[in-house]
Amino acid sequence: MTRRRWLLIAALLLAACLGGLAMVTGARVGAESLPSGLSDREFWKIITDFSEPNGSFRSDNLLSNEWYFQYVIPELVHTAKAGRVYMGVGPEQNFTYIAALKPKMVFIVDIRRQNMLLHLLYKALLEQSSNRAEFLSRLFSRKRPRGVGTGSTPEQLFAAYRAVPPTEALFEKNLRSAVDQLVRRHKFPLSPEDIRAIEYVYRAFYKGGPELRYSFPRFGAFGAFPAYGDLMMETDGLGEHRSYLASETSFAFLKDLQARNLVVPVVGDFGGPKAIRAIGTYLKARGATVTAFYLSNVEQYLRGDGKWAAFCRNVATLPLDASSTFIRSSSAGYGAFVSSLGAMAAETRSCGSL
């Protein structure tokens, strides 16, 4: 065999090896092509482009009413994978699941625009706060008490803040600062109606403080529902504090995601035509996978409204694998909800053809 032929064969083999390496590298790049951060313009464009028209719900839903939503976390962290995409619905309980799962990107989908604006308020307060104690001062419009710091337990933090009264002056100051953070710094084009909605939900935290509870506008709060402080002091059933305010590490992880615009709140009906499907398209284009989807008890409303089949078809558009996990809750008596896990891919295959 001539030297030239040997060189040609060697060149072809090298090209094949490089091509295989390129394919492997390309697959790896695809799997990790979620953004490390979004610009303010990109963040707002996703919210605008993915969202559906504002819908309604029977309550303001400013905080969770689920005592035991942390109980699934020990199993969840062994089932779902970190570094992927988390999806959820509703307010702050998502933050606790985010702190546990350590996703790379988050989408919160809720039928109410008010929930999107609540998450923007959280975003502003988290970005402006260097630690948990400072954040709680902003959230509840209360002067930071002495004796609390980065090493404080949730019990110590909330005992301290329960003893401090809120002030209208601090509320007004913090509200202006939060709105400026969103409108002037981030340049989000919030309407006057949006800003009034942010003031409405923020005033609820000002009035309720650590004792704020899930409530219905016409009937008020029910004592059986947990207070904000109760939820933050709850454990995972095995004695470990898992809330996003349980440690500075959990708080810092969430704060960092918010600072990089990677917690994206979207207005959407789970059985609607756009929001979930738009997220699926976005994630598939970037080779990403949904690690967990927190549903609360939305499924019961979807069934009652005749939207169950549409929801199944929507979820079928998401990029999933065998480890992708539904997190859902169901009533276990008045004021108590029990969380459970489900395999997203298997359940979606069983109903996705509807």
C-alpha positions as CSV (number, residue, x, y, z in Angstrom):
1,M,0.0,0.0,0.0
2,T,1.5,3.4,-1.0
3,R,2.3,6.1,1.5
4,R,-0.2,8.4,-0.1
5,R,-3.0,5.8,0.4
6,W,-2.0,5.3,4.0
7,L,-2.2,9.1,4.5
8,L,-5.6,9.2,2.9
9,I,-6.9,6.4,5.1
10,A,-5.5,8.1,8.2
11,A,-7.1,11.4,7.2
12,L,-10.4,9.7,6.7
13,L,-10.2,7.9,10.1
14,L,-9.2,11.2,11.8
15,A,-12.1,13.0,10.1
16,A,-14.5,10.2,11.3
17,C,-13.2,10.5,14.8
18,L,-13.5,14.2,14.8
19,G,-17.0,14.0,13.4
20,G,-18.0,11.6,16.2
21,L,-16.4,13.9,18.7
22,A,-18.3,16.8,17.2
23,M,-21.5,14.8,17.5
24,V,-20.9,14.0,21.1
25,T,-19.8,17.6,21.8
26,G,-22.8,18.9,20.0
27,A,-25.1,16.7,22.1
28,R,-23.4,17.9,25.2
29,V,-23.7,21.6,24.1
30,G,-27.4,21.0,23.3
31,A,-28.0,19.6,26.7
32,E,-26.4,22.6,28.4
33,S,-27.5,25.4,26.1
34,L,-29.9,27.0,28.5
35,P,-28.8,30.6,29.1
36,S,-26.6,31.4,32.0
37,G,-28.7,34.5,32.3
38,L,-31.3,36.6,30.5
39,S,-31.1,40.2,29.7
40,D,-34.0,42.3,31.0
41,R,-35.3,42.6,27.5
42,E,-35.2,38.9,26.9
43,F,-36.8,38.2,30.2
44,W,-39.7,40.6,29.5
45,K,-40.1,39.3,26.0
46,I,-40.5,35.7,27.2
47,I,-43.2,36.9,29.7
48,T,-45.0,38.8,27.0
49,D,-44.7,36.3,24.2
50,F,-45.5,33.1,26.3
51,S,-48.3,34.6,28.4
52,E,-52.0,34.2,27.8
53,P,-54.7,36.7,28.7
54,N,-55.3,37.2,32.4
55,G,-57.6,34.7,34.1
56,S,-59.3,34.5,37.4
57,F,-59.3,32.2,40.5
58,R,-61.5,32.1,43.6
59,S,-58.8,33.5,45.9
60,D,-55.8,35.9,45.9
61,N,-53.5,32.9,46.7
62,L,-50.7,35.1,48.0
63,L,-49.1,32.2,49.9
64,S,-49.5,28.5,50.1
65,N,-52.2,26.8,52.1
66,E,-50.3,23.4,52.1
67,W,-48.9,22.5,55.5
68,Y,-47.0,19.4,54.3
69,F,-45.6,20.3,50.9
70,Q,-42.0,19.8,52.1
71,Y,-42.7,16.2,52.9
72,V,-42.0,15.0,49.4
73,I,-38.6,16.7,49.2
74,P,-36.5,13.8,50.5
75,E,-37.8,11.5,47.8
76,L,-37.9,14.3,45.2
77,V,-34.2,15.1,45.4
78,H,-33.5,11.4,44.8
79,T,-35.9,11.2,41.8
80,A,-35.6,14.5,39.9
81,K,-32.3,15.8,38.7
82,A,-30.6,19.1,39.5
83,G,-29.4,21.5,36.9
84,R,-32.4,21.2,34.7
85,V,-35.7,23.2,34.4
86,Y,-38.3,23.5,37.2
87,M,-41.9,24.5,36.5
88,G,-44.5,25.4,39.0
89,V,-47.7,27.3,39.8
90,G,-48.6,29.7,42.6
91,P,-46.5,31.7,45.0
92,E,-43.7,31.0,47.4
93,Q,-43.8,27.2,47.8
94,N,-42.0,27.1,44.5
95,F,-39.0,28.8,46.1
96,T,-38.6,25.9,48.5
97,Y,-38.7,23.3,45.8
98,I,-36.3,25.4,43.8
99,A,-33.9,25.6,46.7
100,A,-34.1,21.8,47.0
101,L,-33.7,20.9,43.3
102,K,-31.2,23.5,42.2
103,P,-32.6,24.0,38.7
104,K,-30.8,25.9,36.0
105,M,-33.9,27.8,35.0
106,V,-37.5,28.2,36.3
107,F,-40.9,28.9,34.8
108,I,-43.8,29.7,37.0
109,V,-47.2,29.4,35.1
110,D,-50.3,30.7,36.7
111,I,-53.7,31.7,35.3
112,R,-53.6,35.0,37.2
113,R,-51.5,38.0,36.1
114,Q,-51.5,39.0,39.8
115,N,-49.3,35.9,40.5
116,M,-46.9,37.1,37.8
117,L,-46.7,40.5,39.5
118,L,-46.3,38.9,42.9
119,H,-43.3,37.1,41.6
120,L,-41.9,40.3,40.2
121,L,-42.3,41.9,43.7
122,Y,-40.5,38.9,45.1
123,K,-37.8,39.4,42.5
124,A,-37.2,43.0,43.4
125,L,-37.2,42.3,47.2
126,L,-34.8,39.4,46.8
127,E,-32.4,41.3,44.5
128,Q,-32.3,44.2,47.0
129,S,-31.7,42.0,50.1
130,S,-28.2,40.7,51.0
131,N,-29.5,38.0,53.4
132,R,-32.7,36.5,54.9
133,A,-33.0,39.0,57.8
134,E,-32.9,41.9,55.4
135,F,-35.3,40.3,53.0
136,L,-37.9,39.7,55.8
137,S,-37.5,43.3,56.8
138,R,-38.5,44.3,53.3
139,L,-41.2,41.7,52.8
140,F,-43.1,42.6,56.0
141,S,-42.2,46.3,56.2
142,R,-40.7,45.9,59.7
143,K,-37.5,47.3,61.1
144,R,-34.8,44.6,61.3
145,P,-34.7,43.4,64.9
146,R,-31.5,43.0,66.9
147,G,-30.0,39.6,67.4
148,V,-30.8,38.0,64.1
149,G,-28.2,37.3,61.4
150,T,-26.9,34.8,58.9
151,G,-26.8,32.0,61.4
152,S,-30.3,32.4,62.7
153,T,-32.7,29.5,62.5
154,P,-36.2,30.0,60.9
155,E,-37.7,29.9,64.4
156,Q,-35.4,32.7,65.6
157,L,-36.0,34.8,62.5
158,F,-39.8,34.6,62.8
159,A,-39.9,35.0,66.5
160,A,-37.9,38.2,66.2
161,Y,-40.1,39.6,63.4
162,R,-43.3,38.7,65.1
163,A,-42.3,41.0,67.9
164,V,-41.7,44.0,65.7
165,P,-44.6,46.1,64.4
166,P,-44.8,47.2,60.8
167,T,-44.6,50.9,59.8
168,E,-46.5,52.7,57.0
169,A,-43.3,54.8,56.3
170,L,-41.2,51.7,55.8
171,F,-44.0,50.2,53.6
172,E,-44.1,53.3,51.4
173,K,-40.3,53.5,51.2
174,N,-39.9,49.8,50.3
175,L,-42.8,49.9,47.7
176,R,-41.2,52.8,45.9
177,S,-37.8,51.1,46.0
178,A,-39.3,47.8,44.6
179,V,-41.2,49.5,41.8
180,D,-38.0,51.5,40.9
181,Q,-36.1,48.3,40.8
182,L,-38.5,46.8,38.3
183,V,-39.3,49.9,36.2
184,R,-36.2,52.0,36.3
185,R,-33.4,49.5,36.7
186,H,-34.9,46.5,34.8
187,K,-37.0,48.8,32.5
188,F,-40.0,46.5,32.6
189,P,-42.9,48.4,31.1
190,L,-45.4,47.9,33.9
191,S,-48.7,49.7,33.5
192,P,-50.3,51.8,36.2
193,E,-52.7,48.9,36.8
194,D,-49.8,46.5,37.3
195,I,-48.2,48.9,39.8
196,R,-51.5,49.1,41.7
197,A,-51.7,45.3,41.8
198,I,-48.2,45.1,43.2
199,E,-49.2,47.6,45.9
200,Y,-52.3,45.6,46.7
201,V,-50.3,42.3,47.2
202,Y,-47.5,44.1,49.1
203,R,-49.9,45.7,51.4
204,A,-51.3,42.3,52.3
205,F,-47.8,41.3,53.5
206,Y,-47.5,44.6,55.4
207,K,-50.8,44.0,57.2
208,G,-50.4,40.3,57.8
209,G,-46.7,40.0,58.4
210,P,-45.5,36.6,59.5
211,E,-49.2,35.8,60.4
212,L,-50.4,36.2,56.8
213,R,-52.6,33.3,55.7
214,Y,-54.2,32.0,52.6
215,S,-57.5,33.8,52.3
216,F,-60.6,34.4,50.2
217,P,-61.5,38.1,49.4
218,R,-65.1,37.7,50.6
219,F,-64.5,35.5,53.6
220,G,-61.1,36.4,54.9
221,A,-58.4,34.0,56.3
222,F,-59.1,30.7,57.9
223,G,-57.3,29.7,61.1
224,A,-56.8,26.2,59.8
225,F,-54.5,27.4,57.1
226,P,-50.8,27.9,58.0
227,A,-49.3,31.3,58.5
228,Y,-46.3,32.4,56.4
229,G,-44.0,32.0,59.4
230,D,-45.4,28.5,60.0
231,L,-44.6,27.4,56.5
232,M,-41.1,28.7,56.7
233,M,-40.5,26.9,60.0
234,E,-42.0,23.6,58.8
235,T,-39.8,20.6,58.1
236,D,-39.7,17.8,55.6
237,G,-41.2,15.3,58.0
238,L,-37.8,14.0,58.9
239,G,-36.8,17.0,61.0
240,E,-34.9,18.9,58.4
241,H,-35.8,22.5,57.5
242,R,-36.2,22.8,53.8
243,S,-37.9,26.2,53.2
244,Y,-36.1,28.7,51.0
245,L,-35.6,30.7,54.2
246,A,-34.2,27.8,56.2
247,S,-30.6,28.8,55.5
248,E,-28.5,31.5,53.8
249,T,-27.4,28.9,51.2
250,S,-30.9,28.3,50.0
251,F,-31.7,32.0,50.1
252,A,-28.5,32.8,48.1
253,F,-29.3,30.2,45.4
254,L,-32.7,31.7,44.8
255,K,-31.4,35.3,44.9
256,D,-28.8,34.4,42.3
257,L,-31.4,32.9,39.9
258,Q,-33.5,36.0,40.3
259,A,-30.5,38.3,39.7
260,R,-29.8,36.5,36.4
261,N,-33.5,36.7,35.4
262,L,-33.9,32.9,35.4
263,V,-37.1,32.7,37.4
264,V,-39.6,33.6,34.7
265,P,-43.3,34.1,35.7
266,V,-45.8,33.5,32.9
267,V,-49.5,34.1,32.8
268,G,-51.2,30.9,31.5
269,D,-54.0,28.4,31.9
270,F,-52.6,24.8,32.2
271,G,-55.3,23.9,29.7
272,G,-54.8,26.9,27.6
273,P,-53.5,27.1,24.0
274,K,-50.1,28.9,24.5
275,A,-48.1,29.1,27.7
276,I,-47.0,25.6,28.4
277,R,-46.5,24.8,24.7
278,A,-44.4,27.9,24.3
279,I,-42.2,26.8,27.2
280,G,-41.9,23.4,25.6
281,T,-40.8,24.8,22.3
282,Y,-38.2,27.1,24.0
283,L,-36.8,24.2,26.1
284,K,-36.6,21.7,23.2
285,A,-34.8,24.2,21.1
286,R,-32.1,24.4,23.8
287,G,-31.9,20.7,24.5
288,A,-33.3,21.1,28.0
289,T,-35.3,18.8,30.2
290,V,-38.0,19.5,32.8
291,T,-37.0,18.0,36.0
292,A,-40.1,18.7,38.0
293,F,-43.5,20.4,37.6
294,Y,-45.4,21.5,40.7
295,L,-49.1,21.4,40.0
296,S,-50.6,22.0,43.5
297,N,-54.2,20.8,43.1
298,V,-54.8,22.5,39.7
299,E,-55.7,19.2,38.2
300,Q,-59.0,19.0,40.0
301,Y,-60.1,22.4,38.5
302,L,-58.9,21.2,35.0
303,R,-61.2,18.2,35.3
304,G,-64.1,20.2,36.5
305,D,-63.6,22.8,33.7
306,G,-63.3,20.1,31.0
307,K,-59.7,21.1,30.3
308,W,-58.0,17.8,31.3
309,A,-57.4,16.5,27.8
310,A,-56.0,19.9,26.7
311,F,-53.6,19.9,29.7
312,C,-52.4,16.4,28.8
313,R,-51.7,17.5,25.3
314,N,-49.8,20.6,26.6
315,V,-47.6,18.6,28.9
316,A,-46.9,16.2,26.1
317,T,-45.1,19.0,24.3
318,L,-42.5,19.4,27.2
319,P,-39.1,17.7,27.0
320,L,-39.2,14.9,29.6
321,D,-37.3,11.8,30.6
322,A,-38.0,9.0,33.1
323,S,-36.8,11.1,36.0
324,S,-39.1,14.1,35.3
325,T,-41.6,14.4,38.2
326,F,-45.0,15.8,38.9
327,I,-45.5,17.3,42.4
328,R,-49.1,17.6,43.3
329,S,-51.2,18.1,46.4
330,S,-54.6,16.8,47.4
331,S,-56.9,17.6,50.3
332,A,-56.5,15.5,53.4
333,G,-59.1,17.3,55.5
334,Y,-60.0,20.9,55.9
335,G,-57.0,23.2,55.7
336,A,-54.5,20.3,55.2
337,F,-53.0,19.1,51.9
338,V,-50.8,16.1,51.3
339,S,-48.2,16.2,48.5
340,S,-47.3,13.3,46.2
341,L,-45.0,12.6,43.3
342,G,-45.8,11.3,39.9
343,A,-43.7,10.2,36.9
344,M,-44.4,12.9,34.2
345,A,-43.3,10.9,31.2
346,A,-45.4,7.8,32.0
347,E,-48.5,9.8,33.0
348,T,-48.2,12.0,29.9
349,R,-48.0,9.0,27.6
350,S,-51.1,7.5,29.2
351,C,-53.2,10.6,28.5
352,G,-51.3,12.6,25.8
353,S,-53.3,11.0,23.0
354,L,-56.6,12.4,24.3
